[in-house]
């Protein structure tokens, strides 16, 4: 179908009680309007315009370039908003679809049904309707007795008692014949509130003898308009349910989906198991056959195949195949565990690399460090990487053995196969194979790798 789409995203959303534009509130980690734009793009329109208004620059920056933005300087209603898009959309396509930036749950399949019905009936206007449990606050769909033809949309404050009893209501999503829409927008009259309502075009079409079609949506949750925080929570719950279901159908096991929180954009490999109270956020990528959780937060991190993360927090970290963390571990930005590396309970790693097979069992901190393959980091080891002004690096060679409670005062290098005694404070480089011990540490003469820690 030759289609143009306008997304209305200009409103302040006063009921949200927020300085943030309504459409910028997040659902499953993304601004809610982004879901609407993705749905619109799936319909492959020839033209897509976004009407912005309240804090327009913030919305533009968040959504990025590549979109046609139209500004509604004064928010004078939906009819006025669509009118602003006329210079961009008029004459570009045979059909114009109007969507709302605060309906993140609408599916492409539903809109395709609307478009098919619109074309089949050669309608001037087609309405997506629904049947809520409580119709209060919605415009009622008034149909002709017998034929079922749509006569009008009547707003609640103008409805008679009989009309208020109607269960079918307007979702706000409308489809128009392009050549009919633009000249008739100019015929809209201001409401008592001083606004121009797009829904008034239904009455205009009926007066002209034009066909008006209506398509009921099968699942009313799709057309939830998020205009306050309680509805935001409803949209969040439904989006999370959809995301979890999609991953389970792709081969991911979730022990308790209702207590598993996965944002849009996360990727998970098949045969991975996700335990309850786990949050997967941002640009996180998890490989196959991993075990994640319980009680875990992973944000903007990359995890290979066959990894385990238990009761831990990861942010901006990388774990290669077969590595593991936890319980109660923390990988901060720049942490990188190579293949088969192990970090046990109550450890923290920041901007550091643990080589293949390296082990950091428990109660240790590595910051700005490079650890060679097979090295062992004893309990209580700390890299003293900050001198009050600058950060400094620590280098630990392959196969090195760092004794418990060692303080490594950076910049310092521990050679391959070297050993530090328990409780040492290392302020100078330790040669490969040597033993350093004491406070401050000193080298044992002719020490060899694997020697005793004490004289």
N, C-alpha and C positions, 0 to 999 in steps of 0.2 A: 504493500500500500504506500502511496505517495503521502508521507506523514511529516508534519511539523509538530513540535512539542514545546510548550511553555511551562516552566516550573516556577511556581509562585513561592518566593522565599524572602519577602520584604518585611514581614511582620516583626514587631518587637516581642510579642508574646508576654504581655504584662502578667498573665496568670502564672507564669513560671517564676515570677518574682526574682528576676536575675538581670544582671547587666549584659549577659551574653545573649546574642540573637537567638530566638527560639530554635531555628533550624540548625544551630551549631551545637546544641546539646547532644552529648554522645549516647549512642546506643551500641552496645557491644564494641566499644572502643573507637567508633567512627562517628563523625557528625551525622545526624539523622538524614540530612539532605543528601548525603553522599549515596545512600541506598536508593533514594528516589532517582538520582542521576544515573546510577548503574542500571536500574530497571528501565529507565527511558532509553539508554543507549542500546539495551538488548532489543528494542523495537526497531532499531536502525532508522531513525528519522533523517530526513534530508536536512533538517535545521532544528537546532535545540537552543532555546533562549532561557536564561535564568533571570527572573525579576528580583532585584535586590533593593533594599531600602534602609532599614535600621542597621546602623554600623556596617554599611555596605562594603567598606574596604576590608574589614575583618573577614567577611564572607568570601570576598574575592581571593584574598591571600590564602585562606584555608582550602578553597576549591581549586585554585591554580589557574594557569592560563589555558587556552584552548576552548573556552566556553564563551558564548555570546551573552554578555551581561547587559541588562536593561535596568535603569534605575527608576524607581518609583519614589520620588522625593517626598511626596505627601501620601500617606497611606489612606486612600479614599475608597477602599473596598476592592473586592475581587474583580469587578467589571473594569474599574479604573486600572488595576494592575495589568490585566490582559491587554487593555488598550495601549499601554506603554510599549508592548512588544510588537505592535502593528508594523512599525517601520522595519523591523527585522524579519518578521514572519509572513506578512501579508503577501499572497500570491506565490509563495515558495512551494506550497504543496496543496493537494486537494482537501486534506483533512487536518484539523488542528486539535490536538489533545492537550487538555489543561490538567496538570498535576500539582500537588502541593508538597512543599519541602518538609512538612511535618507529618507525613504518612509513610514512614520508612518500611512498613510491612507489606506494601502493595507488591504483588507478583506480576511479572511480565505476562504470564498465561492469562491472568484475569483481564489485563488490559487488551490482550489480543482478542478475547471474547467480546469486549466492548467494541473494538474496531470492526470485527466481523459483522456484528449486529448493526452497527452504524451504516456499513456499506450495503448490507442486505436490504435494509429498509429505506435506503436513500434518504436518511434523516437529516434535517437541519441541525438537530441537537440530539445527542444520546447521553443518558445519565447512568452512572453506576450507582445503584441503590443497595441498601442492606436493611436487615430487620434486627435492630438491637433489642436487648432484653428490656430496656427502658428507653423509649423514644424521646424523652424530654430533652429539649434544647435543639432538636434537629428539625430541618425543614421537611414537612410531610409531602409525600408523593400522592397527588390527587389524581385518580384515574376515573375515566368515564364508566359508569355502570354498564355492565353487559359486555362492551367491547374491550375494556381494560386499557384503552388508549390513555396516555398521559395527558392530563389537561393543564397541570400547573405544579409548581413547587411552592408551598405556602409555609412561610416561616412561623415558628411557634407563637410569637407575640402577635401575629395577625390571624392565627387560625381560630376557627369556630370550635366549640366543644366536640362536634362530630369529627372535624378534621384532626383534632388532637388525639382522637382515638385510633387514627391510622397507624399501623405498625411499620409500614415501609417508609424509609426516610432517605434523604439525599446524602451521599457520601462526600459531595463536593467535586468529585472527578467528573469532568464533562468533555464531550467530544463534539466538534462542530464541523460543518461544511465550510471550508475556507471562504468561498466567495460570498456566503451568506453572513458569516460572523462579523467581519470588519465593518461593513456599513451599518449593521444593526447595533453594534456596540454604542454608536453615537446616539441611539434612540433611548438609551437607558436614562431613567430619572433618578434623582437623589432620593434616598430613603429618609425617614424621619431622623435617622442618626447622621445624615449628611454623607452617606456612602452610596456607591453604585454597585449593586449586587449582580454578579454574573448569572445567578439563577433566574433573574427576571427575564432573561432571554427566552426561557421556556414559554412564558405567556406571550411574548412577542411572536415566537414561531407559531403558536397555536392561532393567534389572531390572523396571521398571514396564510393559514391553511397548510403550513409545512408539517411534515412528519416529525414527531418527537418519540424517540425510542428510550426504553429503560431496560437495563440489564442488572438483575440482582446478583450480588456477589455471594458465592457459596459459603465463604468463611468470613464472618464480620470482623474478625481481628485484623484482616488485611487493611481495613480502612480506618483503623484507629487514628484519629488526629491528635497528636501529642501537644496539648495546650496547657498542661500543668504537670507537676512532678509525679502525681499518682499514675497518670497515663504514661509518663516516661518509664516508670517502673514496669508497667504492663508490657510496653513495647520491648523493653530490655529482656524480660522473662521469655517472651515469645521468640525474639531473635536468638536468644541463647538456646532455646529448645530446638529451633531449626538448625542451628550450627551443630549442636551435639548430635542430633539425629543424622545429619549428613555425614559426619565423621564415623558414626557407628555403622552406617550403611556402606562406608568405604573400608571397613575392616579394623576400626579402632575399638577396643573394649573400654567401656566406662562402667566402673563398678556402681556408681551412683550418679547418673546424669543430672539429677536435680541439684546436686551439690558440686557440680563441675562447671567452671566458668572459662569459656574459650571465646576470645574476641575474633571478630572477622579479620581475615588476613593471615591467621595462624595456619601452619601446615603441619600435618601429622602423618607418619608412615603407618602402613598396615601392620597389624599384630602388636602394636604398642598398647600398653595397658595404662589407663589414667585412673588413679585412685581419687577418692572424694576430697573436697576442700582444696582443690588445685586450681590455680589461675594461670592461664596461658594468654599472654598479652603481646600486643604490638607485632613486630616483624619476627616472630618466633618460628623456627623450623625444627621439627623433631623427626628423627629418622624412624626406621622400622625396628620392631621388636625391642622397644624401650619399656622401662617401667618408670612412671612419673607419679610422684605423690606417695602417700597423702600429705596434706598440709604444705603444698609447694607453690611458689610463685616463680614463674619464668617469664621474663620480659625481654624482647628484642635480642634473643639468643639463638644460637645454632647448635643443635645436638645431633650427633651422628647415630649410627645404628647400634643397637645392643647396649645402650647406656642405661644407667639407673640414677635417678634423682629423688631422694627421699627427704621430706620435711626440710626443704632448703629453699633459698632465695637466689635466683640468678638474674643478672641484668647486664646486657651487653656482653655476654660471655660466649665462649666456644668450647664445646666438648666433642672430641673426636670419638670414633667408634670404640666401644667397649670401656669407656671411662665411667667413673661413678663418683657421686657426691652425696654426703650425708650419712646419717641424719644431722640436721641442724648445721648445715654448711652454708657459706655465702660466697658466691662468685660475683665480684663486682665488675664494672666496665673494664674490658681489656683482658680479663682472665681467660686463659686458654689451656685446657687440659688435653694433652696429646693422647694418642691411642693407648688404651689400657691404663691411663693414669688414675690414681685413687686419691680422693680427699675425704677424710672421715669426718666425725662429728666435731662441731664447734671449731671449724677452721674457716679462715677467710683469705681470699686471694683477690688482689687488685692489680690490674695491668701487669700480669706476670704469666710466664709460660712454664708449665710442668711438662717435661719431656716424656716420651713413651715409657710406660711402666713406672714412672716416678710415684713415690708414695709419701703422702702427708697425712699421717694417721689422725691426729686430733689436737685441738687446743693450740693452733699455730696461726701465724699471720705472715703472708708473703705479699709484699707490695713492691712493684717495680723490680721484679726479679726474673731471672732465667734459670731454670733448673734442668739439668741434663738428664738423659735417659737413665732409668734405673736408680736414681738417687733416692735416699731415704731422709725424710725430714722428721726429726724426733718431736715428741710432744712438747708444747710450750715454746717452740722456735719462733723468733720474731725477726723480721728484717727491719732494722731501724733506718728507714728510707728518707726521713725528713729531718733536716738540720735546723728547721725554723724559718728558712728562707727558700731552700730548693729541695727538690726530690733527687735522690741518687739511686743508682742501680746496684743490685747484688747479682753475682753470677756464681752458680753452683754447678760444678762439673759433673760429668757422667759418673755414676756409681759412687758418688760421695755419700758419706754417712754423717748427718748432722745430729749431734747428741741432744738429748732433752734439755730444754731451757736455754738453748744457745741464743745469744743476741748477736746478730750480724749487723755491724755498724757500717752502713753504706757510705761511700762506694767501697766495695770489697769483693774479692773473687776467691772462691774455694775451688781448688784444682780438682781434676778428675781423680776419683778414688781416695780423696782426702777424708779425714775424720776430724770432727770437733768433739771435745769432751763435754759431758753434761755440765750445764751451768756456765759455759765459757762465754766471754764477751770478746768477740773477734773484731778487732779494729784494723788489722792488716791482712793482706793477701796470704793465703795458705797454699803452698806449692802442691802440685799433684802428688798423691800418695802420702802426704805428710799428716802428722797428728798435731792439732793445736788444742791447748787446754788452759784453764785458769782465767783470772780476772786481773788485768787484761790478759788475753790469751798469749801464750808463747809456744814456740814449736818444740816438740820433743826431738832431740838430736837423732838423726838417722831413722826417723819414724817411717814406717811403711804402712801401706793400706791394709786394714784388717788388724792392726796392732791394738794394744790395750789403750784405754782412754786416760788412765792415770799412771803416774810413776810410782 
